[in-house]
Amino acid sequence: MFCVPFTETGAIMNITKGGLVLFSANSNSSCMELSKRIAERLGVEMGKVQVYQEPNRETRVQIQESVRGKDVFIIQTVSKDVNTTIMELLIMVYACKTSCAKSIIGVIPYFPYSKQCKMRKRGSIVSKLLASMMCKAGLTHLITMDLHQKEIQGFFNIPVDNLRASPFLLQYIQEEIPDYRNAVIVAKSPASAKRAQSFAERLRLGIAVIHGEAQDAESDMVDGRHSPPTAKNVAAIHPSLEIPMLIPKEKPPITVVGDVGGRIAIIVDDIIDDVDSFLAAAETLKERGAYKIFVMATHGLLSSDAPRLIEESAIDEVVVTNTIPHEIQKLQCPKIKTVDISMILSEAIRRIHNGESMSYLFRNIGLDD
């Protein structure tokens, strides 16, 4: 099994060097639970800071203790107001920079705007913009978890440690699903097949992939690049030059590649936000004979009506980590379960502060993980 051993749950880690300050950049108290868990594991007190919104919605940060010459770790969990969360982080990083902190390490378990990491039509690569803003503000190191695309690390000109939540999710499967040996790991689209394969190989289970109409594909019909050229441009084209057209995609009928009949289906992905694709996958798996359906994801955004839709669906359980606070969603839907990942974040902070190698936290991780 792929698992990273740490200190016993609840044990306080030994910080061997001084000069560590731990801040939470959230003005929303519901987002501070993860910060408190990390501080408790490290055996340190949370740094004194005030983060609040002015009546005109401007963000104000007041650091209330000296950070000169210290390693400052700023923990920022993403709230529903994503843009305010980003501004809180940037302002606090810049405040620490102007207060002469030795190093400023951002601990951002879920990196916002991570889905906007590719150029689409006439859009922009927002992840690159956000990375540039963080570096410009003064961030010297970033700790994050399960980036939507690993290539996002290349947007930064500072070290980035992209930790994995899979050891904790694998442990949950082995301990909380009694007959998991009768399970099959499912990718709800070919795009998530590599993640499903990683889980399946470590659990010694089979794999299934859903392909077809359940996938969401952006339509290119509204893209102006398909518009016919103007008459002026037509005249400029050489009469013998015919540029071949790319054949448009056509989604095939929905297909499940792999046997799920009479098995437990475990759908794995990195983010669960809009749940429509997960609900469609669950219905398909039920039709193919799966008798129990679990959904495993690192980041549980669970926006809008997601809790209600999950509660009314064929899904038996949704398991996410606490990279994003979702206590309200859990009250609305008892099917949502949480796995705590504060242990690995605490160990990463301890190792960076003490100048120890981080490779221990990445053991058994391949290029495709």
C-alpha positions in Angstrom: 0.0 0.0 0.0 1.1 3.6 -0.7 1.1 5.2 2.7 3.3 7.7 4.4 3.9 6.9 8.1 3.9 9.8 10.5 3.8 10.4 14.2 0.8 8.9 16.0 -2.5 10.7 15.5 -2.8 13.5 18.0 0.9 13.4 19.0 2.7 16.8 19.1 5.6 17.1 16.7 8.9 18.3 18.0 10.0 21.7 16.6 13.7 21.6 17.1 14.4 25.2 16.0 12.9 28.5 17.0 11.7 31.3 14.8 8.5 29.7 13.4 5.3 31.8 13.2 2.0 30.2 12.0 -0.7 32.5 10.7 -4.2 31.9 9.4 -5.1 34.4 6.7 -8.9 33.8 6.9 -11.3 36.4 8.2 -14.0 33.7 8.2 -13.8 31.8 11.5 -15.3 28.6 9.8 -12.2 28.4 7.7 -9.7 28.3 10.6 -10.3 24.7 11.8 -7.5 23.3 9.7 -5.1 25.9 10.9 -5.9 25.1 14.5 -5.4 21.3 13.9 -2.0 22.0 12.3 -0.9 24.3 15.1 -1.9 21.7 17.7 0.1 19.0 15.9 3.2 21.2 15.7 2.8 22.2 19.4 2.8 26.0 18.6 0.4 28.8 19.2 -1.3 30.5 16.3 0.3 33.9 15.4 -1.6 37.0 16.5 -3.1 38.7 13.5 -6.3 40.6 12.6 -7.9 40.0 9.2 -11.2 41.7 8.5 -13.3 43.5 5.9 -13.8 47.2 6.0 -17.4 48.5 5.5 -16.5 49.2 1.9 -15.4 45.5 1.5 -11.7 46.3 1.4 -9.5 43.7 3.2 -7.3 44.9 6.0 -4.6 42.9 7.7 -2.9 43.8 11.0 0.0 41.6 12.2 0.2 42.0 16.0 3.6 40.4 16.7 7.2 40.6 15.3 8.1 38.4 12.3 11.5 39.9 11.7 14.0 37.2 10.7 11.4 34.4 11.2 10.0 31.6 9.0 6.4 32.6 8.5 3.8 30.0 7.4 0.5 31.4 6.2 -2.3 28.9 6.1 -5.2 29.8 3.8 -8.2 27.6 3.2 -10.5 28.7 0.4 -13.9 29.9 1.5 -17.0 30.4 -0.7 -15.8 34.0 -1.4 -12.8 32.9 -3.4 -11.6 36.4 -4.5 -11.7 37.7 -0.9 -9.7 34.7 0.2 -7.0 35.5 -2.5 -6.8 39.1 -1.4 -6.5 38.2 2.3 -3.5 35.9 1.4 -1.8 38.4 -0.9 -2.1 41.3 1.6 -0.8 39.2 4.5 2.1 37.9 2.4 3.0 41.5 1.5 2.7 42.6 5.1 5.1 39.9 6.2 7.5 40.9 3.5 7.5 44.5 4.5 8.0 43.4 8.1 11.3 41.7 7.2 10.3 38.1 7.6 13.1 35.7 6.7 10.9 33.5 4.6 7.2 33.4 3.8 5.7 30.0 3.0 2.1 29.7 1.8 0.2 26.7 2.9 -2.7 26.5 0.4 -4.2 23.0 0.5 -6.6 23.8 -2.4 -5.1 26.1 -5.0 -8.0 28.4 -6.3 -8.6 28.8 -10.0 -6.7 25.6 -10.6 -9.2 24.5 -13.3 -8.3 27.6 -15.3 -4.8 26.4 -16.1 -5.2 26.0 -19.9 -5.9 28.4 -22.7 -9.5 28.1 -23.9 -10.6 30.0 -26.9 -10.1 33.7 -26.1 -9.9 33.2 -22.3 -6.8 33.4 -20.1 -4.7 31.1 -18.0 -5.8 32.5 -14.6 -3.7 30.0 -12.6 -0.6 31.6 -14.1 -1.8 35.1 -13.2 -2.5 34.0 -9.6 0.9 32.4 -9.3 2.6 35.6 -10.6 0.7 37.7 -8.0 1.7 35.4 -5.1 5.4 35.5 -6.1 5.2 39.3 -6.6 3.6 39.8 -3.2 6.6 38.0 -1.6 5.9 34.3 -1.3 9.1 32.3 -1.1 7.7 28.8 -1.0 4.3 27.1 -1.6 2.8 24.0 0.0 -0.3 22.7 -1.7 -2.1 19.4 -2.3 -3.3 17.6 -5.4 -3.1 20.3 -7.9 -5.7 19.9 -10.7 -2.8 19.7 -13.1 0.7 19.1 -11.9 2.0 21.5 -14.6 0.7 24.4 -12.5 3.9 24.1 -10.5 5.7 25.5 -13.5 3.8 28.8 -13.3 5.8 29.6 -10.1 9.4 30.8 -9.9 9.6 29.6 -6.3 9.7 26.0 -4.9 6.3 24.3 -4.9 5.6 21.1 -2.9 2.5 19.4 -4.3 1.5 16.9 -1.5 -0.8 14.0 -2.1 -4.0 13.1 -0.2 -4.2 9.6 -1.7 -2.5 7.8 1.3 -5.3 9.0 3.5 -8.1 8.1 1.0 -6.6 4.7 0.5 -6.4 4.1 4.2 -10.1 5.1 4.5 -11.1 2.6 1.8 -9.2 -0.2 3.6 -10.5 0.7 7.1 -14.0 1.9 6.5 -15.3 -0.2 3.6 -15.3 -3.8 5.0 -15.7 -5.6 1.7 -13.5 -3.3 -0.4 -11.9 -6.4 -1.9 -15.0 -6.7 -3.9 -14.7 -3.2 -5.2 -13.7 -1.7 -8.6 -12.1 1.7 -9.0 -14.0 3.8 -11.5 -12.9 6.8 -13.6 -16.0 8.9 -14.5 -14.2 10.0 -17.7 -11.1 9.0 -19.6 -9.4 12.2 -18.2 -9.4 10.7 -14.7 -8.2 7.2 -15.7 -4.7 7.7 -14.5 -5.8 8.6 -11.0 -8.1 5.6 -11.0 -5.3 3.3 -12.2 -3.1 4.6 -9.4 -5.7 3.7 -6.8 -6.5 0.4 -8.4 -2.8 -0.7 -8.5 -2.2 0.1 -4.9 -5.3 -1.6 -3.7 -4.8 -4.6 -6.1 -8.3 -4.0 -7.5 -9.8 -3.8 -11.0 -10.6 -0.6 -12.9 -13.5 0.7 -15.0 -13.8 3.8 -17.2 -17.0 5.5 -18.2 -16.9 7.0 -21.7 -19.6 8.7 -23.7 -22.4 11.1 -23.4 -22.0 11.6 -19.6 -18.9 13.7 -20.3 -19.2 17.5 -20.6 -17.5 19.0 -23.6 -17.3 22.6 -24.5 -19.0 23.5 -27.8 -16.9 25.2 -30.4 -19.9 26.5 -32.3 -19.8 30.0 -30.7 -16.1 30.4 -31.3 -15.5 33.1 -33.9 -12.5 31.2 -35.2 -15.0 29.0 -37.1 -16.6 32.0 -38.8 -16.1 32.3 -42.6 -13.5 34.8 -43.6 -14.5 38.1 -45.0 -14.5 38.8 -48.7 -11.2 40.8 -48.4 -9.5 37.8 -46.8 -10.9 35.3 -49.3 -9.2 37.3 -52.2 -5.9 37.1 -50.3 -6.0 33.3 -50.2 -4.2 31.4 -53.0 -6.9 29.6 -55.1 -4.9 26.3 -54.9 -4.6 26.4 -51.1 -7.2 24.4 -49.3 -6.7 24.2 -45.5 -8.2 20.9 -44.2 -10.9 21.2 -41.6 -10.7 19.3 -38.4 -13.5 16.8 -38.1 -15.8 17.8 -35.3 -16.1 15.5 -32.3 -19.2 13.4 -31.8 -19.8 11.8 -28.4 -20.4 8.0 -28.7 -23.1 6.3 -26.7 -22.3 5.9 -23.1 -20.1 2.9 -22.4 -18.6 1.4 -19.2 -15.2 -0.2 -20.0 -14.8 -2.8 -17.3 -17.1 -5.1 -15.2 -19.0 -3.4 -12.3 -21.8 -6.0 -12.0 -22.3 -7.1 -8.4 -19.4 -5.0 -7.2 -18.7 -1.9 -5.1 -17.9 1.1 -7.4 -15.5 3.6 -6.0 -15.3 6.8 -8.2 -12.1 8.7 -7.7 -11.3 12.3 -8.7 -9.4 15.3 -7.4 -12.3 17.8 -7.1 -16.0 17.4 -6.5 -17.8 20.7 -7.1 -20.7 20.6 -9.6 -22.0 17.1 -8.9 -24.0 16.5 -12.1 -21.3 14.4 -13.8 -20.9 12.3 -10.6 -24.7 11.7 -10.4 -24.8 10.6 -14.0 -21.9 8.3 -13.4 -23.6 6.8 -10.4 -26.8 6.2 -12.3 -24.9 4.5 -15.1 -23.0 2.2 -12.6 -26.3 1.3 -10.9 -27.7 0.3 -14.3 -24.7 -1.9 -14.9 -25.2 -3.7 -11.6 -23.0 -2.0 -9.0 -24.7 -2.4 -5.6 -22.9 0.3 -3.7 -21.3 3.5 -4.9 -18.6 5.6 -3.2 -17.1 8.9 -4.4 -13.6 9.8 -3.3 -12.1 13.2 -3.9 -9.4 15.4 -2.4 -11.2 18.8 -2.6 -14.8 18.9 -1.7 -16.1 22.3 -3.0 -19.7 21.0 -3.1 -21.1 24.2 -4.5 -24.8 25.3 -4.6 -27.2 22.4 -4.4 -24.6 19.7 -4.3 -25.5 18.3 -0.8 -29.2 18.0 -1.7 -28.5 16.4 -5.0 -26.1 13.9 -3.4 -28.6 13.0 -0.7 -31.2 12.3 -3.3 -28.9 10.3 -5.6 -27.7 6.7 -6.0 -24.4 7.6 -4.3 -24.0 5.9 -0.9 -21.1 8.0 0.4 -18.9 10.9 -0.6 -15.5 11.1 1.0 -13.4 14.3 0.8 -10.6 15.7 2.8 -10.6 18.9 4.9 -8.6 21.0 2.5 -11.8 23.0 2.2 -14.3 23.6 5.1 -17.6 21.9 4.4 -19.3 21.5 7.8 -22.5 23.2 6.6 -22.7 20.8 3.7 -22.3 17.8 6.0 -25.2 19.0 8.1 -27.3 19.1 4.9 -26.1 15.7 3.7 -25.1 12.9 6.1 -23.6 11.0 3.2 -20.6 13.4 3.2 -17.6 12.1 5.2 -14.3 13.9 6.0 -10.7 12.7 6.1 -8.3 14.8 8.0 -5.0 15.7 6.2 -3.5 18.1 8.8 -0.9 15.4 9.6 0.9 15.6 6.3 0.7 19.4 6.2 2.1 19.7 9.7 5.0 17.4 8.8 5.7 19.4 5.7 5.9 22.6 7.7 8.2 21.0 10.3 10.6 19.7 7.7 10.8 23.0 5.8 11.4 25.0 9.0 14.1 22.5 10.1 15.7 22.3 6.7 15.0 18.6 6.3 14.4 16.8 3.1 10.9 16.6 1.7 11.5 13.5 -0.3 10.2 11.4 2.6 6.7 12.7 2.0 6.9 11.7 -1.7 7.9 8.1 -1.4 6.4 5.7 -3.9 4.9 8.5 -5.9 5.4 8.0 -9.7 5.3 10.4 -12.6 1.6 9.5 -13.2 0.5 10.0 -9.6 
